[in-house]
Amino acid sequence: MSAGARRMLHPLALGVSFLLSAFHTWPLLSQMKGVVLGGREDVYMNMWHLWWMRQAVWVQPQNPFFAPFLHWPLGAELYWHTLAPAKTLWGVVLLPFMSVETAYNAVLFGSFVLTGYTSWLLLRYLLERAGHGPWIAAAAALAGACVFNFSRYHLNHATAHLNLTALEGMPLYLYCFFRWLDEGKRKWLVGLAVSALYVLLCDYYYLVYIALFSLLWVVAERWKRGPLLSVDTWNCLLYTSDAPTNS
C-alpha cells in the first residue's frame, strides 16, 4: 500500500465512524435541538457541567473545581466529581452559538465518532504488527472498532454518563503505548502522556484501568526475558525498547 493510500485511510475511517455513529444513535443527529439522549438522571447534571465550565473558565474566571452555588453558602468541591473537563470544556466554545442541549448532544455524538476512530487506529496497528496485510488489517480493525464502539456498555452509558461515554482516550493511549514499546521514540512517549492526561480529565476510573494494564503488560514482557526477581530484569523496566530513543 502506497503512503498516499495509507493517509487516505484516516479520513475514510473517520467518515465511516461518523456514519455508523449516526446510525447507532439515531435519531440523535436529526434532533440535536431541544431533545437530549437519555433519561432524567445525570443528563441534566452533565448539561450543567457544560454551562459551569464556561462560567468558571470564561464568563467569571474562577476555579472550575469549586462551585460556590452548590450547598450555598458553603460551596462544594468538584475535584472528585464527574465533571469530565476534557468534555465539558467544549461548553466554552459551543455555548455562545447553540443551546446547552445541542452542545451536550454534539459532545456526546463526538465521543462515538472519536472512539470509533481511535479504536480503529489501535486495532489496525496491532493487526499489522501481527503480520496481516494493510488492507486486511484496516478492514478487520474497522469491524473490531465497531464491536468496541457500539457495545452495550458504551450505548448504555450514553444515556446518562458523559464521563463514561468518553472512551476515545483509552484506545489512543494503548496505541501510543504499544508504539512506544516497539519503537522507543520520544514522540510516542509524549503521545502516551498526553492521552493519559486526556483519559484522566474524562474519568479517573479509566486512568486506573490503563495504568494497571500497562504495568501488567510490561511485567509480563520482562518476564519473558528472565526471572522477575533478577536485578538485571528489573533494570530493564527503565527502558522500553532496544531501539534508539530519538524521534
C-alpha positions as CSV (number, residue, x, y, z in Angstrom):
1,M,0.0,0.0,0.0
2,S,1.4,3.4,-1.0
3,A,1.9,6.2,1.5
4,G,-0.8,8.2,-0.1
5,A,-3.3,5.4,0.2
6,R,-2.4,4.9,3.9
7,R,-3.0,8.6,4.5
8,M,-6.4,8.4,2.8
9,L,-7.5,5.6,5.2
10,H,-7.6,8.1,8.1
11,P,-10.4,10.4,6.7
12,L,-12.1,7.3,5.4
13,A,-12.1,5.7,8.8
14,L,-13.4,8.9,10.4
15,G,-16.2,9.2,7.8
16,V,-17.3,5.6,8.4
17,S,-17.2,6.1,12.1
18,F,-19.4,9.2,11.7
19,L,-21.9,7.4,9.6
20,L,-22.1,4.3,11.9
21,S,-22.3,6.6,15.0
22,A,-25.2,8.4,13.4
23,F,-26.9,5.0,12.7
24,H,-26.4,3.6,16.1
25,T,-27.5,6.7,18.0
26,W,-30.4,7.7,15.6
27,P,-32.4,9.8,15.8
28,L,-29.9,11.9,17.9
29,L,-28.3,13.6,14.8
30,S,-31.7,14.6,13.5
31,Q,-32.9,16.0,16.8
32,M,-29.9,17.9,18.1
33,K,-32.1,20.9,19.3
34,G,-34.4,20.8,22.3
35,V,-34.0,17.0,22.9
36,V,-31.3,15.1,24.7
37,L,-30.3,11.5,24.6
38,G,-31.0,9.8,28.0
39,G,-33.3,9.8,31.0
40,R,-33.9,12.2,33.8
41,E,-30.9,11.5,36.0
42,D,-27.3,12.5,35.2
43,V,-28.1,14.1,31.8
44,Y,-29.2,17.3,33.4
45,M,-26.2,17.4,35.6
46,N,-23.9,16.9,32.6
47,M,-25.6,19.8,30.8
48,W,-25.0,21.9,33.9
49,H,-21.3,20.9,33.7
50,L,-21.1,22.4,30.2
51,W,-22.6,25.6,31.5
52,W,-20.5,25.7,34.6
53,M,-17.2,25.2,32.8
54,R,-18.0,28.2,30.5
55,Q,-18.9,30.3,33.6
56,A,-15.8,29.3,35.5
57,V,-13.3,29.5,32.6
58,W,-14.6,32.3,30.5
59,V,-17.5,34.4,31.9
60,Q,-16.4,34.7,35.5
61,P,-12.9,33.2,35.7
62,Q,-12.5,31.1,38.9
63,N,-11.6,27.6,40.0
64,P,-13.8,25.3,38.0
65,F,-13.3,22.6,40.6
66,F,-15.2,24.6,43.3
67,A,-18.8,25.7,42.8
68,P,-19.9,28.3,45.3
69,F,-23.5,27.9,44.1
70,L,-23.8,24.3,45.3
71,H,-24.6,23.8,49.0
72,W,-24.6,27.5,49.4
73,P,-23.3,29.3,51.3
74,L,-20.5,26.7,51.9
75,G,-20.0,25.8,48.3
76,A,-18.9,22.4,47.0
77,E,-15.6,20.9,45.7
78,L,-15.7,19.2,42.4
79,Y,-12.3,17.5,42.3
80,W,-13.7,14.0,42.6
81,H,-17.0,14.9,40.9
82,T,-17.8,13.5,37.4
83,L,-17.0,16.9,35.9
84,A,-15.1,15.4,32.9
85,P,-13.3,18.7,32.0
86,A,-11.9,17.2,28.7
87,K,-15.5,17.0,27.5
88,T,-17.3,19.8,29.3
89,L,-14.7,22.4,28.3
90,W,-16.4,22.3,25.0
91,G,-19.0,24.4,26.6
92,V,-16.7,27.4,26.4
93,V,-16.6,27.1,22.6
94,L,-20.1,25.8,21.8
95,L,-22.5,27.6,24.1
96,P,-22.1,31.1,22.5
97,F,-23.5,29.6,19.3
98,M,-26.0,27.0,20.4
99,S,-28.2,25.9,23.3
100,V,-26.9,23.7,26.1
101,E,-29.0,20.8,24.9
102,T,-27.5,21.0,21.4
103,A,-24.0,21.4,22.8
104,Y,-24.4,18.3,25.0
105,N,-25.7,16.2,22.1
106,A,-22.8,17.4,19.9
107,V,-20.2,16.5,22.6
108,L,-21.9,13.1,23.2
109,F,-22.0,12.3,19.5
110,G,-18.4,13.3,19.0
111,S,-17.3,10.8,21.6
112,F,-18.8,8.0,19.5
113,V,-17.1,9.3,16.3
114,L,-13.7,9.6,18.1
115,T,-14.0,6.3,19.9
116,G,-14.5,4.6,16.5
117,Y,-11.5,6.2,15.0
118,T,-9.0,5.7,17.9
119,S,-10.0,2.1,18.4
120,W,-9.5,1.6,14.6
121,L,-6.0,3.1,14.9
122,L,-5.1,0.8,17.7
123,L,-6.5,-2.4,16.1
124,R,-5.1,-1.7,12.7
125,Y,-1.6,-1.2,14.2
126,L,-1.8,-4.4,16.3
127,L,-3.0,-6.4,13.2
128,E,-0.3,-5.1,11.0
129,R,2.3,-5.8,13.8
130,A,1.0,-9.4,13.8
131,G,1.8,-9.7,10.1
132,H,-1.5,-9.1,8.4
133,G,-1.6,-7.1,5.2
134,P,-2.5,-3.4,5.3
135,W,-5.9,-3.7,3.6
136,I,-6.9,-6.8,5.6
137,A,-5.7,-5.0,8.8
138,A,-7.7,-1.9,8.0
139,A,-10.9,-3.8,7.2
140,A,-10.6,-6.1,10.2
141,A,-9.8,-3.1,12.5
142,L,-12.9,-1.4,11.4
143,A,-15.0,-4.4,12.4
144,G,-13.3,-4.6,15.7
145,A,-13.8,-0.9,16.3
146,C,-17.5,-1.3,15.7
147,V,-17.7,-4.0,18.3
148,F,-15.9,-1.8,20.9
149,N,-17.6,1.5,20.0
150,F,-21.2,0.2,19.8
151,S,-21.0,-2.2,22.7
152,R,-23.8,-2.4,25.1
153,Y,-21.6,-0.8,27.7
154,H,-21.0,2.3,25.5
155,L,-24.6,2.7,24.4
156,N,-26.0,2.3,27.9
157,H,-23.7,4.9,29.4
158,A,-24.5,7.3,26.6
159,T,-28.0,7.6,28.1
160,A,-26.7,9.2,31.3
161,H,-22.9,9.4,31.9
162,L,-20.9,11.7,29.6
163,N,-17.8,10.9,31.5
164,L,-18.0,7.2,31.0
165,T,-19.1,7.6,27.4
166,A,-15.7,9.2,26.7
167,L,-13.9,6.0,25.7
168,E,-11.8,7.5,22.9
169,G,-8.8,8.3,25.1
170,M,-8.1,4.6,26.1
171,P,-7.5,3.2,22.6
172,L,-5.4,6.3,21.8
173,Y,-3.3,5.7,25.0
174,L,-2.8,2.0,24.1
175,Y,-1.9,2.9,20.5
176,C,0.9,5.2,21.8
177,F,1.8,2.7,24.5
178,F,2.5,-0.1,22.0
179,R,4.2,2.2,19.5
180,W,6.5,3.4,22.3
181,L,7.3,-0.1,23.4
182,D,8.0,-1.2,19.8
183,E,9.9,1.8,18.6
184,G,11.1,3.6,21.7
185,K,10.6,7.1,20.2
186,R,10.0,10.1,22.3
187,K,7.0,11.3,20.3
188,W,5.1,8.1,21.3
189,L,6.1,8.7,24.9
190,V,4.7,12.3,24.7
191,G,1.6,10.9,23.0
192,L,1.2,8.4,25.8
193,A,1.5,11.1,28.4
194,V,-1.0,13.4,26.7
195,S,-3.5,10.7,26.1
196,A,-3.2,9.6,29.7
197,L,-3.9,13.1,30.8
198,Y,-6.9,13.2,28.5
199,V,-8.2,10.0,30.0
200,L,-7.8,11.4,33.5
201,L,-9.8,14.5,32.5
202,C,-12.6,12.3,31.3
203,D,-12.8,9.9,34.2
204,Y,-10.1,8.8,36.6
205,Y,-11.6,5.3,36.7
206,Y,-10.3,4.7,33.2
207,L,-6.9,6.1,34.1
208,V,-6.6,3.4,36.8
209,Y,-7.6,0.7,34.3
210,I,-5.0,1.7,31.7
211,A,-2.3,2.1,34.4
212,L,-2.9,-1.4,35.7
213,F,-2.9,-2.8,32.2
214,S,0.3,-1.0,31.3
215,L,2.0,-2.3,34.5
216,L,0.9,-5.9,33.9
217,W,1.9,-5.8,30.3
218,V,5.4,-4.5,30.9
219,V,5.9,-7.0,33.7
220,A,4.7,-9.9,31.5
221,E,7.0,-8.7,28.7
222,R,10.0,-8.6,31.0
223,W,9.1,-12.0,32.5
224,K,9.9,-13.4,29.1
225,R,13.5,-12.1,29.3
226,G,14.3,-13.6,32.7
227,P,13.2,-14.1,36.3
228,L,11.3,-11.1,37.7
229,L,13.5,-11.1,40.9
230,S,16.6,-10.7,38.8
231,V,18.2,-7.2,39.2
232,D,19.1,-7.1,35.5
233,T,15.5,-7.8,34.6
234,W,14.1,-5.0,36.8
235,N,16.7,-2.6,35.5
236,C,15.2,-3.3,32.1
237,L,11.9,-1.8,33.3
238,L,13.6,1.6,33.0
239,Y,13.8,1.0,29.2
240,T,11.1,0.1,26.9
241,S,13.0,-0.9,23.8
242,D,16.4,-1.5,22.4
243,A,15.6,1.0,19.7
244,P,17.1,4.5,19.8
245,T,15.1,7.0,21.8
246,N,15.3,9.9,19.4
247,S,12.3,10.7,17.3
